[in-house]
Amino acid sequence: SLIMGKEKFHINIVVIGHVDSGKSTTTGHLIYKLGGIDKRVIEGFEKEAAEMNKRSFK
């Protein structure tokens, strides 16, 4: 698709791994690092985790 004159590529990926091996965490970090999640959203999650005394839940 074209957005403001820039072509945007879409890819499909599959993440396979054992239960509790970090698949969702890794995928979430990848999406964040690629700009798919706004920094303010992540900061909100971090604040919420701190309020629940779950600081490691980022």
DSSP file (Angstrom, degrees, kcal/mol; ACC not computed):
  #  RESIDUE AA STRUCTURE BP1 BP2  ACC     N-H-->O    O-->H-N    N-H-->O    O-->H-N    TCO  KAPPA ALPHA  PHI   PSI    X-CA   Y-CA   Z-CA
    1    1 A S              0   0    0      0, 0.0     7,-2.3     0, 0.0     2,-0.5   0.000 360.0 360.0 360.0 156.5    0.0    0.0    0.0
    2    2 A L  E     -A    7   0A   0      5,-0.2     2,-0.5     3,-0.0     5,-0.2  -0.903 360.0-177.0-107.2 129.9    1.1    3.6   -0.5
    3    3 A I  E >  S-A    6   0A   0      3,-2.5     3,-2.1    -2,-0.5     0, 0.0  -0.972  74.3 -25.6-127.1 115.6    1.0    6.0    2.4
    4    4 A M  T 3  S-     0   0    0     -2,-0.5    -1,-0.1     1,-0.3     3,-0.1   0.875 125.4 -50.6  48.6  45.5    1.9    9.7    1.6
    5    5 A G  T 3  S+     0   0    0      1,-0.2     2,-0.5     0, 0.0    -1,-0.3   0.441 115.7 112.3  79.6  -0.8    4.0    8.6   -1.4
    6    6 A K  E <   -A    3   0A   0     -3,-2.1    -3,-2.5     2,-0.0     2,-0.4  -0.902  65.8-129.9-108.9 132.0    6.0    6.0    0.5
    7    7 A E  E     -A    2   0A   0     -2,-0.5     2,-0.5    -5,-0.2    -5,-0.2  -0.627  19.9-153.4 -79.0 133.9    5.6    2.3   -0.3
    8    8 A K        -     0   0    0     -7,-2.3     2,-0.3    -2,-0.4    -1,-0.0  -0.938   6.5-148.1-112.4 121.7    5.0    0.2    2.8
    9    9 A F        -     0   0    0     -2,-0.5     2,-0.4     2,-0.0    -2,-0.0  -0.675   6.9-156.7 -91.2 141.3    6.0   -3.4    2.7
   10   10 A H        -     0   0    0     -2,-0.3     2,-0.3     2,-0.0    -2,-0.0  -0.944  11.6-178.2-115.6 137.7    4.2   -6.1    4.6
   11   11 A I        -     0   0    0     -2,-0.4     2,-0.5     2,-0.0    -2,-0.0  -0.957  19.2-138.9-130.6 153.4    5.7   -9.4    5.6
   12   12 A N        -     0   0    0     -2,-0.3     2,-0.3     2,-0.0    -2,-0.0  -0.931  23.6-174.9-108.6 135.5    4.3  -12.4    7.4
   13   13 A I        -     0   0    0     -2,-0.5     2,-0.4     2,-0.0    -2,-0.0  -0.922  15.3-150.5-128.0 156.6    6.5  -14.1   10.0
   14   14 A V        -     0   0    0     -2,-0.3     2,-0.5     2,-0.0    -2,-0.0  -0.995   7.2-161.3-125.0 131.2    6.1  -17.2   12.1
   15   15 A V        -     0   0    0     -2,-0.4     2,-0.4     2,-0.0     8,-0.0  -0.962  12.8-176.9-115.4 120.2    7.7  -17.6   15.5
   16   16 A I        +     0   0    0     -2,-0.5     2,-0.3     7,-0.0    -2,-0.0  -0.943  19.0 124.4-120.1 136.2    8.0  -21.1   16.8
   17   17 A G        -     0   0    0     -2,-0.4     3,-0.1     5,-0.0     5,-0.1  -0.975  57.0 -71.3-175.7 169.2    9.3  -22.1   20.2
   18   18 A H    >   -     0   0    0     -2,-0.3     3,-1.4     1,-0.2     5,-0.3  -0.270  68.0 -78.0 -67.5 156.8    8.7  -24.0   23.3
   19   19 A V  T 3  S+     0   0    0      1,-0.3    -1,-0.2     2,-0.1     0, 0.0  -0.285 118.0  12.4 -56.2 139.9    6.2  -22.7   25.9
   20   20 A D  T 3  S+     0   0    0     -3,-0.1    -1,-0.3     1,-0.1    -2,-0.1   0.757  88.0 125.4  61.8  28.4    7.6  -19.8   28.0
   21   21 A S  S <  S-     0   0    0     -3,-1.4    -2,-0.1    -4,-0.0    -1,-0.1   0.450  86.0 -98.8 -95.7   0.0   10.6  -19.4   25.7
   22   22 A G  S  > S+     0   0    0     -4,-0.1     4,-2.7    -5,-0.1     5,-0.2   0.696  74.5 141.0  97.1  20.9   10.0  -15.7   25.0
   23   23 A K  H  > S+     0   0    0     -5,-0.3     4,-2.4     2,-0.2     5,-0.2   0.945  77.7  41.1 -61.6 -49.9    8.2  -15.8   21.7
   24   24 A S  H  > S+     0   0    0      2,-0.2     4,-2.7     1,-0.2    -1,-0.2   0.898 115.9  50.6 -67.3 -40.3    5.7  -13.0   22.5
   25   25 A T  H  > S+     0   0    0      2,-0.2     4,-2.5     1,-0.2    -2,-0.2   0.936 112.7  46.1 -62.1 -47.1    8.4  -10.9   24.3
   26   26 A T  H  X S+     0   0    0     -4,-2.7     4,-2.2     2,-0.2    -2,-0.2   0.917 114.2  47.8 -62.6 -44.3   10.8  -11.2   21.3
   27   27 A T  H  X S+     0   0    0     -4,-2.4     4,-2.5    -5,-0.2    -2,-0.2   0.907 111.5  50.8 -64.4 -42.2    8.0  -10.4   18.8
   28   28 A G  H  X S+     0   0    0     -4,-2.7     4,-2.4     1,-0.2    -2,-0.2   0.913 110.6  48.4 -61.4 -44.1    6.9   -7.4   20.9
   29   29 A H  H  X S+     0   0    0     -4,-2.5     4,-3.0     2,-0.2    -1,-0.2   0.896 110.6  52.0 -63.5 -40.1   10.4   -6.0   21.1
   30   30 A L  H  X S+     0   0    0     -4,-2.2     4,-1.8     2,-0.2    -2,-0.2   0.934 110.7  46.9 -61.4 -47.2   10.9   -6.4   17.4
   31   31 A I  H  <>S+     0   0    0     -4,-2.5     5,-2.9     2,-0.2     6,-0.5   0.913 114.4  48.1 -61.9 -42.5    7.6   -4.5   16.6
   32   32 A Y  H ><5S+     0   0    0     -4,-2.4     3,-1.8     4,-0.2     5,-0.3   0.942 110.8  49.7 -62.7 -48.6    8.6   -1.8   19.1
   33   33 A K  H 3<5S+     0   0    0     -4,-3.0    -1,-0.2     1,-0.3    -2,-0.2   0.803 108.8  53.5 -62.7 -29.2   12.2   -1.4   17.7
   34   34 A L  T 3<5S-     0   0    0     -4,-1.8    -1,-0.3    -5,-0.2    -2,-0.2   0.404 122.9-105.3 -87.0   3.4   10.8   -1.2   14.1
   35   35 A G  T < 5S+     0   0    0     -3,-1.8    -3,-0.2     2,-0.2    -2,-0.1   0.636  84.6 125.1  87.8  14.5    8.5    1.6   15.2
   36   36 A G  S   <S+     0   0    0     -5,-2.9     2,-0.4    -6,-0.2    -4,-0.2   0.634  70.5  48.4 -81.8 -13.8    5.2   -0.3   15.2
   37   37 A I  S    S-     0   0    0     -6,-0.5    -2,-0.2    -5,-0.3    -1,-0.1  -0.996  89.6-119.9-129.4 128.6    4.4    0.7   18.8
   38   38 A D    >>  -     0   0    0     -2,-0.4     4,-1.5     1,-0.1     3,-0.7  -0.361  19.0-126.0 -66.6 142.7    4.6    4.3   20.1
   39   39 A K  H 3> S+     0   0    0      1,-0.2     4,-2.5     2,-0.2     5,-0.2   0.841 109.4  59.9 -58.5 -35.0    7.1    4.9   22.9
   40   40 A R  H 3> S+     0   0    0      1,-0.2     4,-2.0     2,-0.2    -1,-0.2   0.853 102.0  53.1 -64.1 -33.8    4.3    6.5   25.0
   41   41 A V  H <> S+     0   0    0     -3,-0.7     4,-2.1     2,-0.2    -1,-0.2   0.933 110.0  47.4 -65.3 -45.4    2.3    3.3   24.9
   42   42 A I  H  X S+     0   0    0     -4,-1.5     4,-2.5     1,-0.2    -2,-0.2   0.910 110.3  52.5 -62.2 -42.7    5.4    1.3   26.2
   43   43 A E  H  X S+     0   0    0     -4,-2.5     4,-2.3     1,-0.2    -1,-0.2   0.878 107.9  52.3 -61.7 -37.1    5.9    3.9   28.9
   44   44 A G  H  X S+     0   0    0     -4,-2.0     4,-2.4     2,-0.2    -1,-0.2   0.901 109.5  48.7 -63.6 -41.5    2.3    3.5   29.9
   45   45 A F  H  X S+     0   0    0     -4,-2.1     4,-2.6     2,-0.2    -2,-0.2   0.901 110.6  51.1 -64.2 -41.0    2.8   -0.3   30.2
   46   46 A E  H  X S+     0   0    0     -4,-2.5     4,-2.2     2,-0.2    -2,-0.2   0.903 110.8  48.3 -63.8 -40.7    5.9    0.2   32.3
   47   47 A K  H  X S+     0   0    0     -4,-2.3     4,-2.2     2,-0.2    -2,-0.2   0.926 112.0  49.1 -64.1 -45.0    4.0    2.6   34.6
   48   48 A E  H  X S+     0   0    0     -4,-2.4     4,-1.2     1,-0.2    -2,-0.2   0.898 110.9  50.2 -61.7 -41.4    1.2    0.1   35.0
   49   49 A A  H  <>S+     0   0    0     -4,-2.6     5,-3.2     1,-0.2     3,-0.3   0.903 109.7  51.1 -64.1 -41.0    3.6   -2.8   35.6
   50   50 A A  H ><5S+     0   0    0     -4,-2.2     3,-1.7     1,-0.2    -2,-0.2   0.896 106.8  53.8 -63.3 -40.0    5.4   -0.7   38.3
   51   51 A E  H 3<5S+     0   0    0     -4,-2.2    -1,-0.2     1,-0.3    -2,-0.2   0.785 109.9  47.8 -64.7 -26.6    2.0    0.0   40.0
   52   52 A M  T 3<5S-     0   0    0     -4,-1.2    -1,-0.3    -3,-0.3    -2,-0.2   0.313 117.3-115.3 -93.4   7.3    1.4   -3.7   40.1
   53   53 A N  T < 5S+     0   0    0     -3,-1.7    -3,-0.2     1,-0.1    -2,-0.1   0.869  85.8 118.3  56.9  38.9    4.9   -4.3   41.6
   54   54 A K    > < +     0   0    0     -5,-3.2     3,-2.7    -8,-0.1    -4,-0.2  -0.412  25.9 156.5-126.5  52.8    5.8   -6.2   38.4
   55   55 A R  T 3   +     0   0    0      1,-0.3    -5,-0.2    -5,-0.2    -1,-0.1   0.753  69.0  63.1 -56.2 -26.5    8.6   -4.0   37.1
   56   56 A S  T 3  S+     0   0    0     -7,-0.1     2,-1.6     1,-0.1    -1,-0.3   0.655  80.1  92.0 -74.8 -12.1   10.1   -6.9   35.1
   57   57 A F    <         0   0    0     -3,-2.7    -8,-0.2     1,-0.2    -1,-0.1  -0.635 360.0 360.0 -83.1  87.2    6.9   -7.0   33.0
   58   58 A K              0   0    0     -2,-1.6    -1,-0.2    -9,-0.1   -12,-0.1   0.366 360.0 360.0-114.1 360.0    7.9   -4.6   30.2
